[in-house]
Amino acid sequence: MKKIVAAVLLFLVSVNAYANSDLKGEYKKLVDIFFDAVRVGHVGVVNEFLTNGFPVDQRNSKSYTPLMVAAYSGQTKMVDILVAGGADACATDKRGNTALMGALFKGELGIVKKLYDIECDPSATNNAGQTLDDFAEMFGKQEFLQSLGS
């Protein structure tokens, strides 16, 4: 009897493990769809995800948040939607860079203006030890960034 119970338990554990891996694969597909929609500015798809409880600060496999991807991709309307939905503009990727830094790097100055007004720690540094000002200087955008502060 103990062997039967042990076999059933082992079977249930293996079925559960398979189901969990299957669910993880399905969730990864949803994450990929969501990030693709953010990248190309598909407002309807993104709103549907967010309305149904998808996390606004979900990370992708590269450690980026949707706001980072929208900012980097020049998707101004998407940036507005994500910020209004509670996205963390101060979140950093695996290199310590923010959505604002990504927009600055890509020259998306309209998005930089929007994100600059959101209060984040001005002394925060990325993994290379750069503050936002250092980052702007490196990419020749320091004058523009300074104009936002005045």
Secondary structure as GFF3:
##gff-version 3
##sequence-region A 1 150
A	DSSP	alpha_helix	2	40	.	.	.	ID=ss1
A	DSSP	alpha_helix	43	51	.	.	.	ID=ss2
A	DSSP	alpha_helix	66	72	.	.	.	ID=ss3
A	DSSP	alpha_helix	76	84	.	.	.	ID=ss4
A	DSSP	alpha_helix	99	106	.	.	.	ID=ss5
A	DSSP	alpha_helix	109	116	.	.	.	ID=ss6
A	DSSP	alpha_helix	132	138	.	.	.	ID=ss7
A	DSSP	alpha_helix	142	149	.	.	.	ID=ss8
###
